[in-house]
């Protein structure tokens, strides 16, 4: 039912939501990457980083540096 309504599985939806939330946190805090991962619900840092790379095309650290330098 979820896939019919939203076009993606619940797992995909949840992962996308968590990564978007993590991206927001990365830009507004200086928290360590593992703390951001935990805050959005990932216990395994390597898994979080791999999911982040799949979604954003770079590591969380690189994303933070690139996006902050563009906004300054």
C-alpha positions in Angstrom: 0.0 0.0 0.0 2.8 2.4 0.9 4.5 1.9 -2.4 1.2 2.5 -4.3 0.6 5.8 -2.5 4.2 7.2 -2.4 5.9 5.5 -5.3 8.7 4.0 -3.1 9.0 1.4 -0.5 8.7 2.4 3.2 12.4 1.5 3.7 13.5 3.8 0.8 11.3 6.6 2.0 12.7 6.3 5.5 16.3 6.2 4.3 15.7 9.2 2.1 14.1 11.1 5.0 17.0 10.2 7.3 19.6 11.3 4.8 17.9 14.7 4.1 17.6 15.3 7.9 21.3 14.4 8.3 22.2 16.9 5.5 20.4 19.6 7.4 22.1 18.8 10.7 25.5 18.7 9.0 25.0 22.3 7.7 23.8 23.8 11.0 26.1 22.1 13.5 29.7 21.0 13.9 28.7 17.6 15.4 30.9 14.7 14.6 29.6 12.5 11.7 28.9 9.5 14.0 26.7 11.7 16.2 24.7 12.9 13.2 24.3 9.3 12.1 23.0 8.3 15.5 20.7 11.3 15.7 18.9 10.3 12.5 18.7 6.7 13.4 21.8 4.9 12.0 23.8 2.8 14.4 26.3 1.7 11.8 28.5 4.6 10.7 29.8 2.8 7.6 26.2 2.0 6.4 25.2 5.6 7.1 28.2 7.0 5.0 27.4 4.6 2.2 23.8 5.6 2.1 24.8 9.3 2.2 27.1 8.8 -0.7 24.4 7.0 -2.7 22.0 9.9 -2.1 24.2 13.0 -2.2 27.2 11.8 -4.3 29.8 12.5 -1.6 30.7 11.8 1.9 29.0 13.7 4.8 32.3 15.6 5.5 32.7 16.6 1.9 29.0 17.6 1.7 29.4 19.8 4.8 32.6 21.5 3.4 31.3 22.1 -0.1 27.9 23.3 0.9 29.1 25.6 3.6 31.8 27.2 1.4 29.1 27.9 -1.3 26.8 29.5 1.3 29.5 31.8 2.8 
